[in-house]
Amino acid sequence: MSETKVALAPWIAAQRTSLLAQRGHAWLLQGPSGLGQYALGLELVRAWLCDAPTEQGACGQCSSCHAIDVRTHADLCVLMPEVQMMALGWPLSEKAQADIDDKKRKPSREIRVEAMRDAVEFSQRTSARGKGKAVLVYPAEQMNHITANALLKTLEEPPGDVRFVLASEAAHQLLPTIRSRCLGHTMVWPAQDQMLQWLQGQGIAADAAVSFLRAAGGRPDDALALARSGRSPQAWSALPQAVAKGDVTALGDWSPAQVIDALQKLCHDLLAASVGGAPRYFAPADLPKAVPPLGALTRWSRALAKAARTADHPFNAGLMLEALVAQARNTLHSKH
């Protein structure tokens, strides 16, 4: 599956122009998920490698830009967990692809040290096109310590014509030595009306854009992903009441990780309501009228956090879903 084409958001374009005006061999793009770290990182490397770049970025027409579009640029190395590489259309190394094709192992959910070693070797080679080389790492927090240490020496003493962009949704998880060797950029959180206008430009109805943006906690990329996932705003609004009834079918086609994420959002809003705060992910009218006690919500929050650690490897997804919904129903009807 290749990446669905998305019009570049104006706030990403503005950040790209700002960063291109500054010098440095390594950038760390940091901030919460859904703010466009990957899009901005890709825009930077496109501009660095472009045959005819402008102050606003890559030309979009030259052979370098085309090579990036079709994922074949000889001077660009992309480091991601293999599951994301495959989802976004980036090719794996021949050995990694062969291992997965032969079912010797599943695609990795973290950035493998073998891929990092390949990237270090790539950075030491001569540029194929004569415009320098670029390494894009996303999400950078998916490097374990061994992988990060393999990158560290190259960041400390970079070969002359290679530049790095590390894009992270949890920069605090990176080694301090990695962070200190990069120029830091905190992602801009766009204005509400700007995000809604952009979402509508992607073909999302105005009222649905409002609902998806709320469900995503005000993060535009996550809102777009929700809109394109086949979920409806009505189903999201109905979720709290369905869970209160113990209705498993409301979450039947969701992965365990998606179910836990949705329940954590519901728990967050109920915790906020229990102390007089405003909900963030659901409209106030969607929430149960009787808010469970703070103690019950706190216990539920801890249980969901524990479940999230094994969400990608459930023993039995169906049983896990039933247990999560039963736990949610019990909490919503709790009196103490």
C-alpha positions as CSV (number, residue, x, y, z in Angstrom):
1,M,0.0,0.0,0.0
2,S,1.4,3.4,-0.9
3,E,0.8,6.7,0.8
4,T,-2.4,8.5,-0.1
5,K,-1.7,11.9,-1.6
6,V,-2.5,14.7,0.8
7,A,-2.4,18.4,0.0
8,L,0.5,20.0,2.1
9,A,-1.0,21.9,5.0
10,P,-0.2,25.6,5.1
11,W,1.3,25.4,8.6
12,I,3.7,22.6,7.3
13,A,4.7,24.8,4.3
14,A,5.4,27.8,6.6
15,Q,7.6,25.7,8.9
16,R,9.4,24.2,5.9
17,T,10.3,27.8,4.7
18,S,11.5,28.8,8.1
19,L,13.7,25.7,8.6
20,L,15.2,25.9,5.1
21,A,16.4,29.4,5.9
22,Q,18.5,28.0,8.7
23,R,21.8,26.0,8.5
24,G,22.5,22.8,10.2
25,H,23.3,19.1,9.4
26,A,20.7,17.6,11.7
27,W,17.2,18.6,12.7
28,L,15.0,17.1,15.4
29,L,11.3,17.8,14.8
30,Q,9.4,17.2,18.0
31,G,5.8,17.4,19.3
32,P,2.8,15.3,19.9
33,S,1.5,12.9,17.2
34,G,-0.7,14.2,14.5
35,L,1.0,17.5,13.9
36,G,2.9,16.6,10.7
37,Q,6.4,15.6,11.7
38,Y,6.7,13.1,8.9
39,A,5.3,15.5,6.3
40,L,7.7,18.3,7.4
41,G,10.7,15.9,7.5
42,L,10.0,14.7,4.0
43,E,9.6,18.3,2.7
44,L,13.0,19.1,4.2
45,V,14.8,16.2,2.5
46,R,13.0,16.9,-0.8
47,A,14.3,20.4,-0.7
48,W,17.9,19.4,0.2
49,L,18.1,17.0,-2.6
50,C,16.1,19.0,-5.3
51,D,17.9,20.0,-8.5
52,A,16.2,23.4,-8.5
53,P,15.1,24.3,-4.9
54,T,13.6,27.6,-3.9
55,E,13.3,29.3,-0.6
56,Q,9.9,27.6,-0.4
57,G,11.2,24.1,-0.9
58,A,11.6,21.6,-3.7
59,C,10.5,22.3,-7.2
60,G,8.3,19.2,-7.5
61,Q,9.3,18.7,-11.1
62,C,12.9,17.6,-11.4
63,S,14.2,14.0,-11.5
64,S,15.2,14.2,-7.8
65,C,11.6,15.1,-6.8
66,H,10.2,12.3,-9.0
67,A,12.7,9.8,-7.5
68,I,11.5,10.6,-4.0
69,D,7.8,10.4,-5.2
70,V,8.4,6.8,-6.5
71,R,10.6,5.9,-3.5
72,T,13.8,5.2,-5.5
73,H,16.1,8.1,-4.7
74,A,19.7,6.9,-4.5
75,D,20.7,9.6,-2.0
76,L,17.8,9.3,0.4
77,C,17.8,6.8,3.2
78,V,14.5,6.4,5.2
79,L,14.6,4.8,8.6
80,M,11.2,3.7,10.0
81,P,9.8,0.6,11.6
82,E,9.1,-1.9,8.8
83,V,5.4,-1.8,9.4
84,Q,5.4,1.9,8.6
85,M,7.8,1.6,5.7
86,M,5.4,-0.8,4.1
87,A,2.4,1.3,4.8
88,L,4.0,4.4,3.3
89,G,5.4,2.6,0.3
90,W,9.1,2.8,1.2
91,P,11.1,-0.3,0.1
92,L,12.8,-2.5,2.6
93,S,16.3,-3.9,2.2
94,E,16.5,-7.0,0.1
95,K,17.3,-9.2,3.1
96,A,14.6,-7.7,5.3
97,Q,12.0,-8.2,2.5
98,A,13.1,-11.7,1.8
99,D,12.9,-12.6,5.5
100,I,9.4,-11.3,5.7
101,D,8.3,-12.9,2.4
102,D,9.7,-16.2,3.6
103,K,7.8,-15.8,6.9
104,K,11.0,-16.1,8.9
105,R,9.8,-13.1,11.0
106,K,7.1,-10.4,11.0
107,P,7.7,-6.8,10.0
108,S,9.4,-4.9,12.8
109,R,7.5,-2.3,14.9
110,E,10.8,-0.6,15.9
111,I,13.7,0.7,13.8
112,R,16.0,-2.3,13.5
113,V,19.7,-1.9,14.3
114,E,20.6,-3.7,11.0
115,A,18.7,-0.9,9.1
116,M,20.6,1.7,11.1
117,R,23.9,0.1,10.3
118,D,23.0,0.2,6.6
119,A,22.1,3.9,7.0
120,V,25.5,4.6,8.6
121,E,27.2,2.9,5.7
122,F,25.0,4.8,3.3
123,S,26.1,8.1,4.9
124,Q,29.8,7.3,4.2
125,R,29.3,6.7,0.5
126,T,29.7,9.3,-2.2
127,S,26.5,11.1,-3.3
128,A,25.1,9.4,-6.4
129,R,23.6,12.6,-7.8
130,G,26.1,15.1,-6.5
131,K,23.6,17.1,-4.4
132,G,24.5,15.5,-1.1
133,K,22.6,12.8,0.8
134,A,19.8,12.8,3.4
135,V,18.6,10.5,6.1
136,L,15.1,10.7,7.4
137,V,14.3,8.9,10.7
138,Y,10.6,8.6,11.8
139,P,9.4,8.1,14.4
140,A,12.8,8.6,16.0
141,E,11.7,7.3,19.4
142,Q,11.3,3.8,17.8
143,M,15.0,3.4,18.0
144,N,16.2,1.2,20.9
145,H,19.4,2.1,22.7
146,I,21.5,-0.1,20.5
147,T,20.1,1.4,17.3
148,A,20.4,5.0,18.7
149,N,24.0,4.4,19.6
150,A,24.8,3.2,16.1
151,L,23.5,6.6,14.8
152,L,25.2,8.7,17.5
153,K,28.8,8.5,16.2
154,T,27.6,9.6,12.7
155,L,25.7,12.5,14.2
156,E,28.8,13.5,16.2
157,E,31.1,13.3,13.1
158,P,28.9,13.5,10.1
159,P,30.4,12.9,6.6
160,G,30.6,16.2,4.7
161,D,27.6,16.0,2.5
162,V,24.9,14.1,4.5
163,R,22.1,15.8,6.5
164,F,19.7,14.2,9.0
165,V,16.2,14.9,10.0
166,L,14.8,13.0,13.0
167,A,11.0,13.4,13.4
168,S,9.7,12.3,16.8
169,E,6.3,12.1,18.6
170,A,8.0,11.4,22.0
171,A,11.4,13.2,21.9
172,H,11.8,12.8,25.7
173,Q,12.3,9.1,25.0
174,L,15.4,9.8,22.8
175,L,18.9,9.6,24.3
176,P,20.0,13.0,25.6
177,T,23.1,12.7,23.5
178,I,21.0,12.3,20.3
179,R,18.9,15.4,21.2
180,S,21.9,17.5,22.0
181,R,23.5,16.9,18.5
182,C,20.4,18.1,16.6
183,L,18.9,21.5,16.1
184,G,15.5,21.3,17.8
185,H,12.2,22.4,16.2
186,T,8.9,22.1,18.1
187,M,6.0,21.5,15.8
188,V,3.4,24.3,15.4
189,W,-0.1,23.6,16.6
190,P,-2.3,25.2,14.0
191,A,-5.4,27.4,14.7
192,Q,-8.8,25.6,14.8
193,D,-10.2,27.4,11.8
194,Q,-7.1,26.7,9.7
195,M,-7.2,23.0,10.5
196,L,-10.9,22.8,9.7
197,Q,-10.4,24.5,6.4
198,W,-7.6,22.1,5.5
199,L,-9.7,19.1,6.4
200,Q,-12.6,20.3,4.3
201,G,-10.1,20.8,1.4
202,Q,-9.4,17.0,1.7
203,G,-13.1,16.4,1.0
204,I,-14.4,16.1,4.5
205,A,-17.8,17.7,5.2
206,A,-17.7,20.7,7.6
207,D,-19.6,19.0,10.5
208,A,-17.6,15.8,10.1
209,A,-14.4,17.8,10.2
210,V,-15.4,19.3,13.5
211,S,-16.2,15.8,14.9
212,F,-13.1,14.1,13.7
213,L,-10.8,17.0,14.9
214,R,-12.4,16.7,18.3
215,A,-12.0,12.9,18.3
216,A,-8.3,13.4,17.5
217,G,-7.8,15.8,20.3
218,G,-7.2,18.7,17.9
219,R,-4.5,17.0,15.9
220,P,-5.0,17.5,12.2
221,D,-3.1,14.5,10.8
222,D,-4.8,12.2,13.2
223,A,-8.2,13.7,12.3
224,L,-7.6,13.1,8.6
225,A,-6.6,9.5,9.4
226,L,-9.8,9.0,11.3
227,A,-11.9,10.4,8.5
228,R,-10.2,8.1,6.0
229,S,-10.5,5.0,8.2
230,G,-14.2,4.5,7.4
231,R,-15.4,5.6,10.8
232,S,-18.4,7.9,11.0
233,P,-18.8,10.9,13.3
234,Q,-22.1,9.4,14.4
235,A,-20.4,6.2,15.5
236,W,-17.9,8.1,17.5
237,S,-20.6,10.2,19.2
238,A,-22.5,7.0,20.0
239,L,-19.5,5.2,21.5
240,P,-19.9,6.2,25.2
241,Q,-23.5,5.1,25.3
242,A,-22.7,1.8,23.4
243,V,-19.9,1.0,25.9
244,A,-22.1,1.8,28.8
245,K,-24.5,-0.9,27.5
246,G,-21.7,-3.4,27.1
247,D,-22.2,-3.4,23.3
248,V,-19.1,-5.1,21.8
249,T,-20.3,-4.7,18.2
250,A,-19.7,-0.9,18.4
251,L,-16.0,-1.7,18.4
252,G,-16.1,-5.0,16.5
253,D,-14.0,-4.0,13.6
254,W,-11.4,-2.0,15.6
255,S,-7.9,-3.4,16.5
256,P,-7.1,-3.8,20.2
257,A,-4.8,-0.7,20.0
258,Q,-7.6,1.4,18.5
259,V,-10.1,0.2,21.1
260,I,-7.8,1.0,24.0
261,D,-7.1,4.5,22.5
262,A,-10.8,5.2,22.2
263,L,-11.5,4.0,25.7
264,Q,-8.6,6.1,27.1
265,K,-10.1,9.2,25.4
266,L,-13.4,8.4,27.0
267,C,-11.8,7.9,30.4
268,H,-9.9,11.2,30.0
269,D,-13.0,13.1,29.3
270,L,-14.8,11.5,32.3
271,L,-11.9,12.3,34.5
272,A,-12.0,15.9,33.3
273,A,-15.8,16.1,33.9
274,S,-15.4,14.6,37.4
275,V,-13.3,17.6,38.5
276,G,-15.3,20.2,36.6
277,G,-13.2,20.3,33.4
278,A,-14.3,20.3,29.8
279,P,-14.2,17.2,27.7
280,R,-11.6,17.1,24.9
281,Y,-12.5,14.2,22.7
282,F,-16.3,13.9,22.9
283,A,-19.1,16.5,22.9
284,P,-20.5,17.0,26.4
285,A,-23.9,15.6,25.3
286,D,-22.2,12.3,24.2
287,L,-21.0,11.5,27.7
288,P,-23.0,9.6,30.4
289,K,-25.0,12.0,32.5
290,A,-23.9,10.3,35.7
291,V,-20.1,10.6,35.9
292,P,-18.5,7.6,37.7
293,P,-16.5,8.3,40.9
294,L,-13.0,9.6,40.6
295,G,-11.6,6.4,42.2
296,A,-13.2,4.1,39.7
297,L,-12.1,6.3,36.8
298,T,-8.5,6.3,38.1
299,R,-8.4,2.5,38.4
300,W,-9.8,2.2,34.9
301,S,-7.2,4.6,33.6
302,R,-4.4,2.5,35.1
303,A,-5.9,-0.7,33.7
304,L,-6.1,0.8,30.2
305,A,-2.5,2.0,30.4
306,K,-1.5,-1.6,31.4
307,A,-3.5,-3.1,28.5
308,A,-1.9,-0.7,26.0
309,R,1.5,-2.3,26.6
310,T,0.3,-5.6,25.1
311,A,-2.2,-4.2,22.6
312,D,-0.1,-5.1,19.6
313,H,0.3,-8.7,20.7
314,P,-3.0,-9.8,22.2
315,F,-3.3,-13.4,23.3
316,N,-6.8,-13.4,21.8
317,A,-8.1,-10.2,20.2
318,G,-11.8,-11.2,20.6
319,L,-11.5,-12.0,24.3
320,M,-9.4,-8.9,24.9
321,L,-12.2,-6.8,23.3
322,E,-14.9,-8.4,25.4
323,A,-12.9,-7.9,28.5
324,L,-12.2,-4.2,27.7
325,V,-15.8,-3.4,27.0
326,A,-16.9,-5.3,30.2
327,Q,-14.4,-3.3,32.2
328,A,-15.6,-0.1,30.7
329,R,-19.3,-0.9,31.3
330,N,-18.5,-1.8,35.0
331,T,-16.7,1.5,35.5
332,L,-19.4,3.6,33.9
333,H,-22.0,2.0,36.3
334,S,-19.7,2.1,39.3
335,K,-21.0,3.7,42.5
336,H,-17.6,3.8,44.3
